[in-house]
Amino acid sequence: MNNGKTTNPLISNEFLAAVLDNPYEGVIIVDAGGIIRFISRGYAEFLGGSPEEFLSRPVREAVPQTRLPEVLESGRPQYGDIWNINGRQVAVTRLPIEKDGKIIGVLGRSMFRDEMTMARDFARKIKQLESKLAGYRAELDQERRAKYNATNITGQSGQIIRLKQKVGKVARTSSTVLITGESGTGKELFAHAIHNASPRRERAFVRVNCTSIPTDLLESELFGYEEGAFTGAKRGGKVGKFEIAQGGTIFLDEIGDMNGPMQAKLLRVLQEKEIERVGGTGPPVSVDVRVIAATNRNLEEMILARQFRDDLYYRLNVVLLQVPPLRERKEDIPDLTRHLLNKLNRRLGAAVTGVSGEVMQLFLQYDWPGNVRELENFLEQAANLGEGETLRQHDFPVLKKRLQRQLKCLPPDRYSIRSLQEVIEEAEKGAILHALAATGHNKKETARLLGIHRSVLYRKLDRMR
């Protein structure tokens, strides 16, 4: 109000008085000196008096527990405060009144009667929504957690044991890791294991397959974008994978398929530890993210062919893990077979207990160009079509054909012109692996089947690693 007139000529004094003196809330106004200049009838009655008894009195004297003077001093509003008065709880909002940049008073509004019940219902709904949101966040966090650790890496070969030891050492640092190996060898498994053994294990593990994202979208997927950055950009923009992985690990699979411009942008992120959103005009965003990259391609050959940046290669190749193909660690096949069958049984609801000795001999002869993934595929096919608890040769018709083709394609020196020592060693290795598979890796029983002492078996196993 100004000189007895409203600032808006469409609203009368009577209308404003009715708004302030409504029966659903209590309203009180104090001036800069803390003197009560207005109090609604409902509020006065709630306090145990009439408006006339409170007007022109210091608010601290009339309402000793009041917090209106705090707002006068600080100039900061207070929203939704729960205030205990006369044995009841009321929701209070306190707002400073300003004129020409100065605080000239404070408006206090208190909800009570039916409105307080509504406020409590509203608060309950907010709490329920917050609880649901927390649940969704927990689910999302779980999705962004690494699923595997070193115990999930199956194998007792020398290569795998050394790789597991390396994983334990590398996990303690934040150095960038490059994992190389053929498709199907389980490179992602090692990335999970590194993250889960590291101090970052409680933060996000974000996976990005560089071949599954169109080249023109990879930058916005990794670094995010601002609203209006390009046609079709989401309102409000989008956070990129690097920001999602803040404090955690980002796993860039198939890094060898990243094009030149993106290689340059990734190099800058590794050097500067900051990203720029597509279409962003503000300062770069600092990121604390460990990078683990993987590829099945020969990056050094790609560098010579000018298909991969040598400076990016050296940034990625701080720690190198080379995952061996399955043909170079065939002694792990019995363990892998058991592990994969257990996994398939859970997923398919099957009850396969193992494979026959003849099937294991086929497994040990085959070179597995598709590595562990190919082994799992064969086992899944057989588990679906096999009729008994033990899988037999007739459950693997495709494997027998591929093995025959493999033998035909071998160069002569691999199957006809070999030294007697090589033939003996290979036969011995096959016999040991077959016996291990048959006994479930029981060393004592394996030695008994082979007719040798356990110490001799251990020496031979050490040589095989």
C-alpha positions in Angstrom: 0.0 0.0 0.0 1.1 3.6 -0.7 -0.7 6.6 0.8 -3.8 4.5 1.5 -4.0 3.3 -2.1 -3.0 0.0 -3.6 -0.2 -0.1 -6.1 -2.5 -2.0 -8.4 -5.7 0.0 -9.1 -7.5 -3.3 -9.9 -7.2 -4.5 -6.3 -9.0 -2.7 -3.5 -7.9 -2.3 0.1 -10.8 -4.4 1.2 -9.6 -7.2 -1.1 -6.1 -7.1 0.3 -7.4 -7.0 3.8 -9.5 -10.1 3.1 -6.4 -11.9 1.7 -4.3 -11.1 4.7 -7.0 -11.9 7.2 -8.2 -15.2 5.7 -9.1 -18.1 8.1 -6.7 -20.6 6.6 -3.4 -19.1 7.7 -1.9 -16.8 10.2 -0.2 -13.6 9.0 1.9 -11.1 10.9 3.9 -8.1 9.8 6.6 -6.3 11.8 8.4 -3.1 10.9 12.2 -2.5 10.9 12.1 -1.9 14.7 10.4 -5.3 15.4 7.0 -3.7 16.2 3.9 -5.5 15.1 2.0 -3.5 12.4 -0.4 -6.2 11.3 -1.7 -9.5 12.7 -4.5 -11.5 11.3 -7.5 -12.4 13.5 -6.9 -16.1 13.1 -3.3 -15.8 14.1 -4.1 -13.6 17.1 -6.7 -16.1 18.3 -4.3 -18.9 17.7 -1.9 -17.1 20.1 -4.7 -16.6 22.6 -5.8 -13.0 22.1 -7.3 -10.4 19.7 -5.5 -8.3 17.0 -6.0 -5.2 19.1 -4.0 -6.8 22.0 -0.9 -7.4 19.7 -0.8 -4.4 17.5 2.0 -1.8 18.1 3.7 -4.1 20.6 7.3 -5.4 20.2 7.1 -8.8 18.6 9.6 -10.4 21.1 7.3 -9.2 23.9 4.1 -10.5 22.3 5.5 -13.7 20.9 8.7 -14.6 22.9 9.6 -17.6 20.8 9.4 -15.7 17.5 12.2 -15.9 14.9 11.1 -12.9 12.9 13.9 -10.6 14.3 16.4 -13.1 12.8 15.1 -12.4 9.3 15.2 -8.6 10.1 18.9 -8.9 10.9 20.0 -11.4 8.2 17.7 -10.3 5.4 17.5 -14.0 4.4 14.0 -15.7 4.0 13.1 -18.8 5.9 10.9 -21.3 4.2 8.8 -24.2 5.6 10.1 -24.0 9.2 8.2 -26.2 11.6 7.4 -24.1 14.7 6.2 -25.4 18.0 3.8 -23.0 19.7 1.1 -23.6 22.3 1.7 -27.3 22.1 1.0 -27.4 18.3 3.2 -27.5 15.3 2.7 -25.0 12.5 4.6 -24.6 9.2 6.0 -21.1 9.0 7.5 -19.0 6.2 9.3 -15.7 7.0 10.0 -13.2 4.3 11.9 -9.9 4.4 10.1 -6.8 3.1 12.4 -4.6 1.1 12.2 -1.0 -0.2 14.9 0.9 -2.0 17.4 -1.9 -1.1 16.6 -1.7 2.6 14.8 -4.2 4.9 11.8 -2.3 6.2 10.0 -5.2 7.8 9.2 -8.9 7.8 6.2 -10.9 6.8 5.4 -14.1 8.7 2.9 -16.6 7.4 1.9 -19.7 9.4 -0.3 -22.6 8.1 -2.6 -24.2 10.7 -5.9 -26.0 11.1 -6.7 -28.1 8.0 -3.9 -26.5 6.1 -1.4 -28.0 8.5 -2.7 -31.5 7.9 -2.4 -30.8 4.2 1.2 -29.6 4.7 2.0 -32.8 6.6 0.5 -34.9 3.8 2.5 -33.0 1.3 5.7 -33.5 3.3 4.9 -37.2 3.4 4.5 -37.3 -0.3 7.8 -35.5 -0.8 9.5 -38.0 1.5 8.0 -40.9 -0.5 9.2 -39.4 -3.7 12.7 -38.8 -2.3 12.7 -42.4 -1.2 11.8 -43.7 -4.6 14.3 -41.4 -6.2 17.0 -42.8 -3.9 16.0 -46.3 -4.9 16.2 -45.4 -8.6 19.7 -43.8 -8.0 20.8 -46.9 -6.1 19.7 -49.1 -9.0 21.5 -46.8 -11.5 24.6 -46.9 -9.4 24.5 -50.7 -9.3 24.2 -50.7 -13.1 27.3 -48.5 -13.2 29.3 -50.8 -10.9 31.9 -53.2 -12.2 30.5 -56.7 -12.0 33.6 -58.9 -11.9 36.8 -59.2 -9.8 40.0 -61.2 -10.1 38.3 -64.3 -8.7 36.0 -64.4 -11.7 39.0 -64.8 -14.0 39.2 -68.5 -14.5 42.5 -70.3 -15.2 45.6 -71.7 -13.5 48.0 -71.3 -16.4 51.2 -69.4 -15.9 49.9 -66.5 -18.2 46.7 -66.1 -16.2 48.3 -66.3 -12.8 50.8 -63.6 -13.9 48.0 -61.4 -15.3 46.1 -61.7 -12.0 49.1 -60.6 -10.1 49.6 -57.7 -12.4 45.9 -56.7 -11.9 46.5 -56.5 -8.2 49.5 -54.2 -8.6 48.0 -52.0 -11.2 44.8 -51.5 -9.3 46.5 -49.6 -6.5 47.4 -46.7 -8.9 45.3 -44.5 -11.2 47.6 -45.0 -14.2 46.0 -45.5 -17.6 45.9 -49.1 -18.7 45.8 -50.6 -22.2 44.5 -54.2 -22.5 45.2 -56.0 -25.8 44.1 -59.4 -27.0 42.1 -61.1 -29.6 38.3 -60.9 -29.6 36.7 -63.2 -27.1 39.6 -63.4 -24.7 37.9 -61.6 -21.9 39.6 -58.2 -22.0 36.6 -56.5 -20.3 36.8 -58.9 -17.5 40.2 -57.6 -16.6 39.0 -54.0 -16.8 36.3 -54.8 -14.3 38.8 -56.6 -12.0 41.2 -53.6 -12.0 38.4 -51.2 -11.0 37.0 -53.5 -8.3 40.4 -53.9 -6.7 41.1 -50.2 -6.8 40.3 -47.3 -4.4 37.7 -46.2 -6.9 35.6 -49.3 -6.5 32.7 -47.4 -4.8 32.4 -45.0 -7.7 31.1 -45.5 -11.2 32.5 -48.0 -13.8 31.3 -46.7 -17.2 31.7 -48.9 -20.3 31.8 -47.4 -23.8 32.1 -49.6 -26.9 33.7 -47.3 -29.5 32.4 -49.4 -32.4 28.8 -49.4 -31.3 28.4 -45.6 -31.3 28.2 -43.8 -34.6 31.3 -41.7 -35.2 29.5 -38.4 -35.4 27.9 -39.1 -32.0 30.9 -40.4 -30.1 32.1 -37.0 -29.0 28.8 -35.9 -27.5 28.4 -39.4 -25.9 31.8 -39.1 -24.2 31.9 -35.4 -23.3 28.2 -34.4 -23.3 26.6 -31.4 -24.9 24.8 -28.2 -24.1 21.2 -27.4 -25.0 20.9 -26.4 -28.6 24.4 -27.7 -29.5 22.9 -29.4 -32.6 19.6 -30.4 -34.2 17.9 -32.9 -32.0 19.8 -32.1 -28.8 17.9 -32.7 -25.7 16.5 -29.8 -23.8 18.8 -28.9 -21.0 21.7 -30.8 -22.7 23.2 -34.1 -21.6 26.0 -35.2 -19.3 28.7 -37.2 -21.0 30.3 -40.5 -20.0 33.4 -38.9 -18.6 31.3 -36.8 -16.2 29.2 -39.8 -15.2 32.5 -41.6 -14.4 33.7 -38.8 -12.2 35.9 -40.3 -9.4 35.6 -43.7 -11.0 36.8 -45.5 -14.1 35.8 -45.3 -17.8 36.5 -48.4 -20.0 36.9 -47.5 -23.7 36.6 -50.8 -25.5 37.7 -51.2 -29.2 39.8 -48.0 -28.9 41.5 -48.9 -32.2 38.3 -48.1 -34.1 38.2 -44.4 -32.9 38.8 -42.0 -35.8 41.5 -39.4 -36.0 39.6 -36.3 -34.8 38.3 -38.2 -31.8 41.8 -39.5 -31.0 43.0 -35.9 -30.8 40.2 -34.9 -28.4 40.8 -37.9 -26.2 44.5 -37.1 -26.1 43.7 -33.7 -24.8 41.4 -35.1 -22.1 44.2 -37.4 -20.9 46.7 -34.6 -20.9 44.6 -31.8 -19.4 42.3 -33.9 -17.2 39.3 -31.8 -18.4 36.6 -32.0 -21.0 34.5 -29.6 -23.0 30.9 -30.3 -23.8 29.8 -30.0 -27.4 28.4 -26.5 -27.9 29.7 -25.4 -24.5 30.8 -21.8 -24.0 31.8 -22.0 -20.4 35.1 -23.1 -18.9 36.2 -26.7 -19.3 35.0 -29.3 -16.7 37.7 -30.9 -14.7 37.5 -34.7 -14.5 39.1 -37.2 -12.2 38.6 -40.4 -14.1 40.8 -43.5 -14.6 41.0 -44.6 -18.3 41.2 -48.2 -19.2 41.3 -48.9 -23.0 41.1 -52.2 -24.8 41.6 -53.3 -28.4 41.9 -56.4 -30.5 43.9 -54.5 -33.2 47.7 -54.0 -33.4 48.0 -50.4 -32.6 51.7 -50.3 -33.4 51.0 -51.4 -37.0 48.2 -48.8 -37.2 50.7 -46.1 -36.1 53.0 -47.1 -39.0 49.9 -47.0 -41.3 49.0 -43.5 -39.9 45.7 -44.8 -38.6 46.4 -44.3 -34.9 48.2 -41.4 -33.2 51.5 -42.4 -31.7 51.2 -39.7 -28.9 47.8 -41.1 -27.9 49.2 -44.7 -28.0 52.0 -43.7 -25.5 49.4 -42.0 -23.3 47.2 -45.1 -23.2 50.1 -47.6 -23.0 51.3 -46.6 -19.5 50.5 -50.1 -18.2 50.0 -52.9 -20.8 48.1 -56.1 -20.2 48.2 -58.7 -23.0 45.5 -61.3 -22.6 46.6 -64.5 -24.3 44.4 -66.4 -26.8 42.8 -69.6 -25.6 45.1 -71.7 -27.9 48.1 -70.6 -25.9 46.6 -71.6 -22.5 44.8 -74.8 -23.3 45.5 -76.1 -19.8 42.8 -73.7 -18.6 40.1 -75.3 -20.8 38.9 -77.9 -18.2 38.5 -75.1 -15.6 36.8 -72.8 -18.1 34.5 -75.6 -19.2 33.3 -76.2 -15.7 32.9 -72.5 -15.0 31.0 -71.8 -18.2 28.7 -74.8 -17.7 27.8 -73.6 -14.1 27.1 -70.1 -15.6 24.9 -71.6 -18.3 23.1 -73.9 -15.9 22.1 -70.8 -13.9 21.0 -68.8 -16.9 19.3 -71.6 -18.9 17.9 -73.6 -16.0 19.8 -76.6 -17.3 21.5 -79.4 -15.3 24.6 -80.2 -17.3 27.3 -81.7 -15.1 30.2 -81.8 -17.5 31.6 -83.1 -20.8 32.8 -86.5 -21.7 36.6 -87.4 -22.0 36.3 -87.6 -25.8 34.8 -84.1 -25.9 37.6 -82.7 -23.7 40.1 -84.3 -26.1 38.4 -82.4 -29.0 38.5 -79.2 -26.9 42.2 -79.6 -26.3 43.0 -80.3 -30.0 41.0 -77.3 -31.4 42.7 -73.9 -31.6 39.7 -71.8 -30.7 40.0 -68.8 -33.1 37.0 -67.3 -31.3 38.6 -67.9 -27.9 36.6 -68.2 -24.7 33.5 -66.6 -26.3 33.6 -69.4 -28.9 33.9 -72.1 -26.2 30.9 -70.6 -24.4 28.9 -70.5 -27.6 29.6 -74.2 -28.3 28.7 -75.2 -24.7 25.4 -73.2 -24.8 24.4 -74.9 -28.1 25.1 -78.3 -26.7 23.4 -77.5 -23.4 20.2 -76.5 -25.3 20.2 -79.6 -27.6 21.9 -82.3 -25.5 19.8 -84.9 -23.8 22.0 -86.1 -20.9 23.7 -84.6 -18.0 27.1 -85.2 -19.6 27.7 -83.6 -23.0 29.1 -86.0 -25.6 30.7 -85.9 -29.1 27.4 -86.0 -31.0 26.3 -82.8 -29.1 29.2 -80.9 -30.9 28.8 -81.7 -34.6 30.0 -78.3 -35.7 33.1 -78.5 -33.6 34.2 -81.8 -35.2 33.8 -80.3 -38.7 35.8 -77.2 -37.7 38.5 -79.3 -36.1 38.8 -81.4 -39.4 39.2 -78.1 -41.4 41.8 -76.9 -38.9 43.9 -80.1 -39.4 43.7 -79.8 -43.2 44.8 -76.2 -43.1 47.8 -76.8 -40.8 51.2 -76.4 -42.4 53.1 -79.8 -42.7 55.5 -79.0 -39.9 52.6 -78.7 -37.5 51.2 -82.2 -37.9 53.7 -84.4 -39.8 57.3 -83.3 -39.6 57.8 -82.9 -35.9 60.5 -84.1 -33.6 59.8 -87.1 -31.5 60.3 -85.0 -28.3 57.6 -82.6 -29.5 55.2 -85.4 -30.1 55.9 -87.0 -26.7 55.5 -83.7 -24.9 52.2 -82.9 -26.6 50.9 -86.4 -25.9 51.9 -86.1 -22.3 50.3 -82.7 -22.0 47.1 -84.0 -23.5 47.1 -87.0 -21.2 47.6 -84.8 -18.1 44.9 -82.4 -19.1 42.5 -85.2 -19.9 43.2 -86.8 -16.5 42.8 -83.4 -14.7 39.4 -82.9 -16.4 38.3 -86.4 -15.5 39.1 -86.0 -11.8 37.9 -82.4 -11.4 41.4 -81.1 -10.9 42.1 -83.5 -8.0 45.9 -83.7 -8.2 46.2 -86.8 -6.0 43.6 -88.7 -8.1 45.1 -87.5 -11.4 48.6 -88.8 -10.4 47.0 -92.2 -9.5 45.2 -92.4 -12.9 48.5 -91.5 -14.7 50.5 -94.0 -12.7 53.0 -91.4 -11.5 53.9 -89.9 -8.1 52.3 -86.6 -7.1 55.6 -84.8 -7.0 56.3 -85.8 -10.6 52.9 -84.5 -11.6 53.6 -81.1 -9.9 56.9 -80.8 -11.8 55.2 -81.6 -15.1 52.5 -79.0 -14.4 55.1 -76.4 -13.6 56.8 -77.0 -16.9 53.5 -76.7 -18.7 52.9 -73.2 -17.3 
